Amino acid sequence: MAYVAIADRDHEQHMHDPQTFITKYIWSQDHKVIAIQYSLTAIAVGLIALVLSLAMRLQLGFPDTFSFITPDEYYQAITMHGMIMVIYLLTALLLGGFGNYLIPLMCGARDMVFPFMNMLSYWVYLLSVLVLCSSFFVSGGPTGAGWTLYPPQSILPGTPGVGGGIVLMLLSLVLFIVAFTMGGLNYVTTVLQARCRGMTLMRMPLSVWGIFVATILGLLAFPALLVTGIMLLLDSVVGTSFFMPALLSMGEESEHSGGSPILFQHRFWFFGHPEVYIVALPAFGVISDLVATHARKNIFGYRMMVWAILAIGVISFIVWAHHMYVSGMNPYFGFFFATTTLIIAIPTALKVYNWVLTLWRGNIHMTVPMLFVIGFIFTFINGGITGLFLGNVAVDVPLSDTYFVIGHFHMVMGVSPILVIFGAIYHWYPKITGRFLNDTLGKIHFWATLFGTYAIYLPMHYLGIQGLPRRYYAMGDTSFLDESVQAMNAGISVAAFFVAAVQLIFLFNLFYSRTRGKPAGGNPWNATTLEWQTPQTPPAHGNWGPDLPVVYRWAYDYSVPGASDDYIPQTMAPEDVPKAHSVYDGGEGDHS
C-alpha cells in the first residue's frame, strides 16, 4: 500500500476530547498541556538554581560574613546551579516547552505523532528533576564537583556529596536523557511526517527549523553523555577504572588504575558543546519569528538562515576541545579546534547580520517582545565577541578558569537565551491564554533585567583579565589582585540580588494576567504563521476544528507591495489576497 501523508488522512483520525480533569490537565496527551507542564516545571527548578546563585554571590561579594555558607555548601551550590540552568531549565524549557507547543501549531498538525510517548517524556523529565532535588536531602548533600563532574575529583573522598550526591546526579541525568529521547523522536517525526498540505520544509517558520535541528543535535549528542554518565557511575559504585587512574587519595593508594580523566573530558564536551547549540538554535529561530513579526518585514535571507542553522548544527560537533586547551591533551589538537571555532562563528554571524538587516528600514513596533529581541541581539554580539578571544589558544591559556570565562559563558549561554525566553513568553502568551501580559510591567521587567545583567557580567570580563580565578570560595590574601577587585565583586552581588528581585515582577505578571490581562483576540500581533490562524484562542484539543489548514506561501509575507494589509497569513490563497494579484508571485521566500 502506498504511503499517504498524515494530513491527507485527517478524515480518518478520531480526536477524542479528554473528559476528566485528570486526563485533560494531568495525564494529558495534548501537546499544549504538556508544553505548559514542561515550562512550569522548568521555571520552578530554575528558581531553585537562582536561589543557589544568590547564595554563591553572598559569599563572593561579602566573604566570611555569612556563616551558613560553608566551603562545601558553596561548591555544592556551584554544581547544582550550573547543571540545573543548562540542562533542566534551558534545554527543557526551549525544547520541552516551546518545542511542544509550537511544532504542531506551526506545522498545521493536530498533535504530536506519538501523543502517549509525548506525555511519558514529561513524566520521566519530572522524575529526573525529583531525583536531582532529592540529592539535597541525602547524607553529605548534593555533589560539589562542579557542573562538569570531572573525575577523579567528582568521585574521590573529600569532595562534597561524594556518596549519594554524585550517584543521584548521574541517575537524574540518565532519566533526563531518556525523557529527551522520547520527546526528540516525537519532534523529528512530527516535523517530517505531520505537516499540513502545502507546508514544505522551505515554508516552515524558522522557530520550527531551530527546534528541529537542535533536536537532532540532542539525539546525536546526549547518548555520549548517557554512556559517559553510566561509566562514571560504575567507577564510583562498582570500582571500575574507565576514567580513574592509579593515584593517591588522602594519603592512601586507590584501587583504581588505567583510567583516563582526559577521556571523560573529551566525551563530556563532545556532548557539551552541541548542548550550547541545543539551547541556541531554538533561540535563534524564535528571534527570527519575533523580529519579522514586530518589525513588520519579511525575514532577510530566509534560505541563508536555514542553511546557517544546518551549518551550525554540523560544525558544532567538531569544536568541543576548545574547552580543553589547558587539560593536558595533545597541544597540536589546539590548532584544529581553534580553526573550527572560528569557522562556526561565520554562520552564527550571518544570522546576526540577517536580523539587523531585517530591522533595517522595517516598521518597528517597540512592543515588549521587540525590546527583548533588541536586547538579545546586543547581548549575543557581546558574548560572541568574547568567545572569539577564548577560541584562540594563546589568549585562552591565561584567561582559562578566570572570571572572563564566567562573563563570556553567561552572556552567550545565560542572559541571551533567557532574554529570548522572556520575549517568546510575552509574544505567545496571548495565544496560550487569550490575554496580554501587562505592558507596563513588561517594560519595567525588560529594562531592569537588561541593565542588571550587564552590571553583573560586564565587570567579570575585567576581573578575569585581572586574573581573578573562578570557583574559589575565598581569595584570602592575594597580592596580585587590585583592591578594586573585591569592591567590584561586592557590586556584582548587589546587582545579582536586584535582578533576582525584578523577576518577581515577571512572575506576578504571569499569574495576574492569566485572569486580569487585557483580552487579546485571535491574532493580536497580525502575524502570518499558522499558530495565529487557529479557529479558537486558546486552541482547542485537536487545534484546527474539522479541517486541517492548507498553506499557500512562506511564513514571512509582511508588508507585501500592493497588499491592503501589512501581512498575509500562510493560509491565504494567492487569488484571495486583496489588491495583490498583479504583484504576488509567491514571494522571494515561497520555496515550494
Phi, psi and omega in degrees: 000132182291148180290136177241128182302149180302320180298327180277352177253015186300326181294341179273346184280139179244106180267106180267114178296134176296138188258339184247163179300320183294313182286340181270324188239342183249287176275053186275144173252007177281125185300331181289317178294317178298321177299317179292322176299312177303313186295313181294321178295316180296318179295320180298313180288331175296325177295325175298315179297324178296317178297319178298321179294325178293323176298318176299314182294330175300314180291317184289321182282328183224070187301141175063018178269324185249108187289341183283352178258096179274165177305317179299314181293328177298312181290329174294321178295318177303312185296308184291323177301309183297312183293317180296314183297314185287312188267302193277341176258293189295310181297314182293322183286315183289320181266308180293321181278290182294321179301313180296317184288317193273324188303305180297321182292317182285337178266353180078032178257160179281329180190183170295156181297324181240081186299320181296317178294328176297314176300316182297323181299321178294315184292328174290322174300314178300319177299319179297321178295317180294320177297317178299312182292332179296338180294341175293341189250000178273164179300128182091345178076187181291166180294145178240033185274002189089150188293343177278347173059036184298124166281159003280348186304320190296335184237016178264147175302145183104337176275133178303139178069028185289341180272260182290332184299309182290325179297314180293324176300312182292320177297320179298317178297320178300314179297319179299318181294322175300314179298315180298319182298316178297315178293319182296317177299324177297314182298311183297315181295320180295315179296320184279331191241343190242016177291148180287172182297134180090345181276082175286166180301322181275012169248359181288143172299153183291338173301316179293318178301314180298314180294320182298309182290322177299322179296318177298318176302315180297319180295334178269327187269322184298326176303327177297317177292322179300308181295319180296318178297319179294319179297317178293324177298318177294320176301322184283317189265316187267333181096018175292176184226053175293314183242357187259115177278174171292131183200167172263129179237114181055041177085358181241145179286129181283167179275355182277154175195144172088353180280166184233109174298329178295325177300319177301315182298318178299315182291320180296313183282340170299327169277319194296322181280320169305329178301324176304318182275341170298327175276318189288318186297315173301322178297318177301315181297315180299316179300319179301316179293319181292320183291322178292317183293315188268353170259358178054045184213142177297143181299133181284127174066056183305309181301319178299321179297318179296311181294328176295318176300315180294319180296316178300318180300317181290310186291335183301340181274356181235032177234004194298327189282001172291351172277357192234022181302329183253018186276342186103004175290168179305122185298337179294337175300330183302324180300312182296311186286332173294322179294312180295328178296320177290326180293318182292342176291338184292304178296330177294317178295325178301321180294319178298314178303317182293324175296316181295319180288334173292320178292329185301121180060021174278162176272076191288123174261116184280060174284170178299315175303321179293323176302315179293327176299309181296319176300318178298314183300314178298314184293318181294321176298316179301308181294324179294320180295317177294333175294328177296325176298311185288340177285344179271124186304312185297328179274325184293323186303308178289335181271346183300140179061029171246176179294343176300319179295319179297316180299313179299309186299316183287327176296316187269333186244348180249291185296314184301304180294330178294320176298320177297315180300315178299312179302319180294321179295315177297328182284314186262355177305318176300329177285322183288322187245340187085005181225151175282149163287151181299125187291317181296313178298324179296318180291320175300316179301316181296304186296319179294319179294315182298305182292326179296315180293325175294325177293336177278308196263334176298314178299335181296330177296317176297316180299321179295319178295329175289345178099012181292118182282149177273164174068011175275133178294320178206147182279332184067209178272105181238105184290335184280351180262135177292155180297335181292341184298311182292324177297319179293322178296323177295319178297321178299318180296319177298316179298323180297318178293324177297313180297319179298319180295324180297328181293342174295328176298315180297314181297319176299314180300320182299315184272326178296315184288346180301325180243336185252357183291159178294130178303137189259335187080185186282324184218072188292334181269000187053055183266160186261338188286161192297325186299337179273359183254013180293149181298331183234152174227121353298155182298138178282174176301128184093350170071314198242009182072210186290330186233139174289151178289163173239131184260136182242352188204174177287182191270000192228044175277077176252143176052046178289126180303132177093345180279146182287328176256162180271014174210147177233112181301154179299335184274358182272122179290153181305321182288346181264357182284116182295130174060025183232011184299321187280337184257341185277126175228023183100343177080159179303327186266007179278080187266066185283000000 
